[in-house]
Protein backbone atom coordinates (compact mmCIF):
# COMPACT_ATOMS: atom_id res chain seq x y z
CA UNK A 1 0.00 0.00 0.00
CA UNK A 2 1.52 3.37 -1.01
CA UNK A 3 2.20 5.82 1.83
CA UNK A 4 2.79 9.55 1.47
CA UNK A 5 2.90 11.62 -1.69
CA UNK A 6 2.26 10.39 -5.20
CA UNK A 7 4.91 11.47 -7.70
CA UNK A 8 3.89 12.92 -11.08
CA UNK A 9 6.32 13.32 -13.95
CA UNK A 10 5.35 16.36 -16.05
CA UNK A 11 6.86 17.23 -19.42
CA UNK A 12 5.85 20.86 -19.95
CA UNK A 13 8.53 22.15 -22.30
CA UNK A 14 8.26 21.44 -26.02
CA UNK A 15 10.66 24.21 -26.95
CA UNK A 16 12.49 27.17 -25.42
CA UNK A 17 10.17 29.67 -23.76
CA UNK A 18 9.81 33.35 -24.63
CA UNK A 19 10.58 36.55 -22.78
CA UNK A 20 11.62 36.63 -19.14
CA UNK A 21 12.47 33.30 -17.58
CA UNK A 22 13.27 31.89 -21.02
CA UNK A 23 13.15 28.31 -19.77
CA UNK A 24 9.39 28.45 -19.15
CA UNK A 25 7.00 27.02 -21.72
CA UNK A 26 4.64 29.39 -23.52
CA UNK A 27 2.70 29.02 -26.75
CA UNK A 28 2.55 25.67 -28.50
CA UNK A 29 3.37 23.63 -25.39
CA UNK A 30 1.61 21.00 -23.31
CA UNK A 31 2.24 19.70 -19.80
CA UNK A 32 1.40 16.05 -20.05
CA UNK A 33 0.36 13.56 -17.40
CA UNK A 34 0.53 9.78 -17.31
CA UNK A 35 -3.17 9.11 -17.91
CA UNK A 36 -4.99 11.55 -20.24
CA UNK A 37 -8.21 12.30 -18.36
CA UNK A 38 -8.65 16.09 -18.23
CA UNK A 39 -6.95 18.77 -20.35
CA UNK A 40 -7.06 22.50 -19.55
CA UNK A 41 -6.81 24.52 -22.78
CA UNK A 42 -5.49 28.05 -22.34
CA UNK A 43 -4.91 31.12 -24.49
CA UNK A 44 -1.47 32.34 -25.52
CA UNK A 45 0.90 33.99 -25.13
CA UNK A 46 1.17 35.64 -21.73
CA UNK A 47 3.72 36.95 -19.28
CA UNK A 48 3.34 33.68 -17.40
CA UNK A 49 4.12 30.30 -18.93
CA UNK A 50 0.43 29.38 -18.50
CA UNK A 51 -2.18 32.15 -18.57
CA UNK A 52 -4.06 32.70 -15.33
CA UNK A 53 -6.50 31.34 -14.30
CA UNK A 54 -5.58 28.19 -16.26
CA UNK A 55 -2.58 27.50 -14.01
CA UNK A 56 -4.77 27.90 -10.91
CA UNK A 57 -7.44 25.54 -12.25
CA UNK A 58 -4.82 22.91 -13.11
CA UNK A 59 -3.09 23.10 -9.73
CA UNK A 60 -6.46 23.29 -7.95
CA UNK A 61 -7.66 20.06 -9.52
CA UNK A 62 -4.43 18.31 -8.55
CA UNK A 63 -4.36 19.83 -5.05
CA UNK A 64 -7.92 18.72 -4.30
CA UNK A 65 -6.87 15.13 -4.80
CA UNK A 66 -9.15 14.64 -7.78
CA UNK A 67 -8.81 11.02 -8.82
CA UNK A 68 -7.76 11.61 -12.41
CA UNK A 69 -4.83 13.14 -14.25
CA UNK A 70 -4.73 16.73 -15.53
CA UNK A 71 -2.82 18.08 -18.55
CA UNK A 72 -2.44 21.71 -19.65
CA UNK A 73 -2.23 22.85 -23.28
CA UNK A 74 -1.15 26.40 -24.19
CA UNK A 75 -2.36 26.96 -27.74
CA UNK A 76 0.06 28.11 -30.42
CA UNK A 77 -2.57 30.48 -31.88
CA UNK A 78 -4.80 31.13 -28.88
CA UNK A 79 -5.36 34.85 -29.40
CA UNK A 80 -7.94 36.55 -31.60
CA UNK A 81 -10.98 34.78 -33.05
CA UNK A 82 -11.45 32.08 -35.71
CA UNK A 83 -11.32 33.42 -39.29
CA UNK A 84 -14.96 32.40 -39.89
CA UNK A 85 -16.29 34.24 -36.83
CA UNK A 86 -18.61 37.25 -37.25
CA UNK A 87 -16.93 40.68 -36.93
CA UNK A 88 -13.51 39.07 -37.26
CA UNK A 89 -12.01 42.50 -37.88
CA UNK A 90 -12.45 43.21 -34.19
CA UNK A 91 -10.03 40.50 -33.11
CA UNK A 92 -6.96 41.41 -31.06
CA UNK A 93 -4.21 42.86 -33.26
CA UNK A 94 -5.71 41.11 -36.29
CA UNK A 95 -4.75 37.72 -34.86
CA UNK A 96 -6.62 34.58 -35.94
CA UNK A 97 -7.45 31.85 -33.45
CA UNK A 98 -6.64 28.37 -34.70
CA UNK A 99 -5.67 24.79 -33.94
CA UNK A 100 -2.92 22.63 -35.36
CA UNK A 101 -3.44 18.97 -36.21
CA UNK A 102 -1.19 18.05 -33.31
CA UNK A 103 -3.24 20.14 -30.86
CA UNK A 104 -6.45 18.46 -32.06
CA UNK A 105 -4.89 15.05 -31.40
CA UNK A 106 -3.70 16.16 -27.95
CA UNK A 107 -7.15 17.41 -26.95
CA UNK A 108 -8.97 14.34 -28.26
CA UNK A 109 -6.77 12.02 -26.20
CA UNK A 110 -8.59 13.28 -23.10
CA UNK A 111 -12.05 12.57 -21.71
CA UNK A 112 -12.81 16.16 -20.65
CA UNK A 113 -11.50 19.50 -21.95
CA UNK A 114 -11.69 22.66 -19.83
CA UNK A 115 -11.83 25.55 -22.32
CA UNK A 116 -10.81 29.03 -21.15
CA UNK A 117 -10.91 31.76 -23.80
CA UNK A 118 -11.09 35.25 -22.35
CA UNK A 119 -13.73 37.80 -21.51
CA UNK A 120 -15.56 38.75 -24.75
CA UNK A 121 -18.78 36.76 -25.06
CA UNK A 122 -18.83 36.51 -28.86
CA UNK A 123 -15.15 35.50 -28.91
CA UNK A 124 -15.66 32.79 -26.29
CA UNK A 125 -18.59 31.31 -28.21
CA UNK A 126 -16.70 31.41 -31.51
CA UNK A 127 -13.62 29.72 -30.03
CA UNK A 128 -15.63 27.00 -28.29
CA UNK A 129 -17.47 26.29 -31.56
CA UNK A 130 -14.20 26.18 -33.51
CA UNK A 131 -12.52 23.75 -31.09
CA UNK A 132 -15.49 21.42 -30.69
CA UNK A 133 -16.10 21.38 -34.44
CA UNK A 134 -12.76 19.60 -34.72
CA UNK A 135 -12.44 17.81 -31.38
CA UNK A 136 -14.86 15.11 -30.24
CA UNK A 137 -14.61 15.72 -26.50
CA UNK A 138 -16.80 16.65 -23.54
CA UNK A 139 -16.11 20.26 -22.57
CA UNK A 140 -16.40 22.48 -19.50
CA UNK A 141 -16.36 26.15 -20.58
CA UNK A 142 -14.78 28.65 -18.18
CA UNK A 143 -15.24 32.34 -19.01
CA UNK A 144 -15.22 35.80 -17.52
CA UNK A 145 -18.21 37.07 -19.51
CA UNK A 146 -21.55 35.45 -18.66
CA UNK A 147 -22.61 33.00 -21.38
CA UNK A 148 -25.31 30.35 -21.37
CA UNK A 149 -26.21 27.20 -23.28
CA UNK A 150 -28.56 29.13 -25.58
CA UNK A 151 -25.68 31.37 -26.71
CA UNK A 152 -23.72 28.29 -27.73
CA UNK A 153 -26.64 26.40 -29.30
CA UNK A 154 -27.46 29.41 -31.51
CA UNK A 155 -24.02 29.02 -33.07
CA UNK A 156 -24.44 25.29 -33.66
CA UNK A 157 -22.64 24.06 -30.53
CA UNK A 158 -24.02 20.88 -28.97
CA UNK A 159 -24.65 21.24 -25.23
CA UNK A 160 -25.93 18.95 -22.51
CA UNK A 161 -29.02 21.10 -21.94
CA UNK A 162 -29.84 22.93 -25.18
CA UNK A 163 -29.29 21.40 -28.63
CA UNK A 164 -29.29 23.29 -31.93
CA UNK A 165 -31.60 21.99 -34.67
CA UNK A 166 -30.08 18.86 -36.27
CA UNK A 167 -29.41 20.66 -39.55
CA UNK A 168 -27.49 23.44 -37.75
CA UNK A 169 -25.19 21.30 -35.57
CA UNK A 170 -21.58 22.35 -36.21
CA UNK A 171 -19.67 20.47 -33.52
CA UNK A 172 -18.45 16.96 -32.79
CA UNK A 173 -17.85 17.72 -29.11
CA UNK A 174 -20.41 18.76 -26.52
CA UNK A 175 -20.40 21.45 -23.82
CA UNK A 176 -21.36 19.70 -20.59
CA UNK A 177 -21.01 22.62 -18.15
CA UNK A 178 -20.35 26.38 -18.04
CA UNK A 179 -18.63 28.32 -15.25
CA UNK A 180 -18.82 32.10 -15.76
CA UNK A 181 -17.34 34.92 -13.70
CA UNK A 182 -13.74 33.66 -13.76
CA UNK A 183 -11.59 36.71 -14.51
CA UNK A 184 -8.84 36.31 -17.05
CA UNK A 185 -5.36 37.05 -15.71
CA UNK A 186 -6.35 36.71 -12.05
CA UNK A 187 -6.47 33.93 -9.50
CA UNK A 188 -10.08 32.70 -9.31
CA UNK A 189 -11.88 32.90 -5.95
CA UNK A 190 -12.28 29.66 -4.02
CA UNK A 191 -15.98 29.33 -4.82
CA UNK A 192 -15.37 29.56 -8.57
CA UNK A 193 -12.50 27.10 -8.40
CA UNK A 194 -14.75 24.73 -6.45
CA UNK A 195 -17.44 25.18 -9.11
CA UNK A 196 -14.99 24.20 -11.87
CA UNK A 197 -13.78 21.15 -9.92
CA UNK A 198 -17.36 20.04 -9.21
CA UNK A 199 -18.31 20.43 -12.88
CA UNK A 200 -15.32 18.37 -14.02
CA UNK A 201 -15.99 15.64 -11.49
CA UNK A 202 -19.64 15.40 -12.56
CA UNK A 203 -18.64 15.07 -16.20
CA UNK A 204 -16.04 12.43 -15.36
CA UNK A 205 -18.63 10.41 -13.45
CA UNK A 206 -20.85 10.37 -16.51
CA UNK A 207 -18.07 9.09 -18.78
TAJOLIN-V891569 format. One record per residue. N is the residue number from 0. RES is the residue in one letter. SS is DSSP state (@ for helix, = for strand, . for the rest). D_LAST is the distance of its C-alpha to the last C-alpha in Angstrom with 2 decimals. Layout:
# TAJOLIN-V891569
N_RES_SS_D_LAST, N_RES_SS_D_LAST
This chain:
# TAJOLIN-V891569
0_X_._27.61, 1_X_._27.07, 2_X_._29.09, 3_X_._29.09, 4_X_._27.18, 5_X_._24.49, 6_X_._25.63, 7_X_._23.59, 8_X_._25.23, 9_X_._24.68, 10_X_=_26.24, 11_X_._26.69, 12_X_._29.85, 13_X_._29.97, 14_X_._33.49, 15_X_._36.13, 16_X_._35.30, 17_X_._37.42, 18_X_._39.89, 19_X_._40.51, 20_X_._38.99, 21_X_._38.83, 22_X_._36.69, 23_X_._33.61, 24_X_._30.96, 25_X_._30.83, 26_X_._29.87, 27_X_._28.19, 28_X_=_26.73, 29_X_=_23.45, 30_X_=_22.94, 31_X_=_20.71, 32_X_._19.02, 33_X_._18.67, 34_X_._14.93, 35_X_._13.39, 36_X_._10.38, 37_X_=_11.76, 38_X_=_14.83, 39_X_=_17.37, 40_X_=_19.52, 41_X_=_23.03, 42_X_._26.29, 43_X_._29.36, 44_X_._31.94, 45_X_._32.93, 46_X_._35.37, 47_X_._32.63, 48_X_._30.70, 49_X_._27.46, 50_X_._28.01, 51_X_._27.68, 52_X_._25.48, 53_X_@_22.96, 54_X_@_24.53, 55_X_@_24.35, 56_X_@_20.65, 57_X_@_19.97, 58_X_@_22.43, 59_X_@_21.31, 60_X_@_17.74, 61_X_@_19.39, 62_X_@_22.18, 63_X_._20.14, 64_X_._18.91, 65_X_._15.22, 66_X_._13.74, 67_X_._12.38, 68_X_._14.57, 69_X_=_15.71, 70_X_=_17.71, 71_X_=_20.11, 72_X_=_21.46, 73_X_=_24.80, 74_X_._25.43, 75_X_._28.74, 76_X_=_29.49, 77_X_._27.64, 78_X_._30.63, 79_X_._31.96, 80_X_=_30.23, 81_X_._29.31, 82_X_._32.53, 83_X_._31.60, 84_X_._31.00, 85_X_._33.68, 86_X_._36.45, 87_X_@_35.51, 88_X_@_38.96, 89_X_@_37.86, 90_X_._35.45, 91_X_@_36.32, 92_X_@_39.28, 93_X_@_38.53, 94_X_._35.44, 95_X_=_32.79, 96_X_._29.09, 97_X_=_27.49, 98_X_._25.10, 99_X_._26.23, 100_X_@_24.82, 101_X_@_24.01, 102_X_@_22.09, 103_X_@_19.98, 104_X_@_19.19, 105_X_@_18.46, 106_X_@_15.98, 107_X_@_14.15, 108_X_._13.83, 109_X_._11.23, 110_X_._7.55, 111_X_=_9.01, 112_X_=_12.71, 113_X_=_15.04, 114_X_=_17.96, 115_X_=_21.36, 116_X_._24.30, 117_X_._27.31, 118_X_._29.17, 119_X_._30.36, 120_X_@_28.39, 121_X_@_29.23, 122_X_@_28.44, 123_X_@_24.99, 124_X_@_24.14, 125_X_@_25.73, 126_X_@_23.92, 127_X_@_20.43, 128_X_@_21.44, 129_X_@_22.89, 130_X_@_19.93, 131_X_@_17.33, 132_X_@_20.00, 133_X_@_19.82, 134_X_._16.33, 135_X_._13.34, 136_X_._10.75, 137_X_=_9.02, 138_X_=_11.95, 139_X_=_13.52, 140_X_=_17.24, 141_X_=_19.84, 142_X_._23.43, 143_X_._26.90, 144_X_._28.00, 145_X_._26.59, 146_X_._24.48, 147_X_._22.60, 148_X_@_20.36, 149_X_@_23.62, 150_X_@_24.85, 151_X_@_21.92, 152_X_@_22.00, 153_X_@_25.75, 154_X_._25.23, 155_X_._22.90, 156_X_._19.57, 157_X_=_16.68, 158_X_=_15.25, 159_X_._13.15, 160_X_._16.56, 161_X_._19.26, 162_X_._19.35, 163_X_._22.37, 164_X_._24.53, 165_X_@_23.36, 166_X_@_26.34, 167_X_@_25.58, 168_X_._21.95, 169_X_._22.18, 170_X_._18.69, 171_X_._16.07, 172_X_._13.47, 173_X_=_12.60, 174_X_=_13.55, 175_X_=_11.25, 176_X_=_13.86, 177_X_=_17.45, 178_X_=_19.56, 179_X_._23.23, 180_X_._26.34, 181_X_._25.45, 182_X_._28.69, 183_X_._28.79, 184_X_._30.87, 185_X_._30.76, 186_X_._28.95, 187_X_._26.67, 188_X_._27.75, 189_X_@_25.98, 190_X_@_24.68, 191_X_@_23.04, 192_X_@_21.53, 193_X_@_20.20, 194_X_@_18.78, 195_X_@_16.91, 196_X_@_15.58, 197_X_@_14.57, 198_X_@_12.79, 199_X_@_10.79, 200_X_@_10.03, 201_X_@_9.01, 202_X_@_6.54, 203_X_@_5.20, 204_X_@_5.52, 205_X_@_3.81, 206_X_._0.00
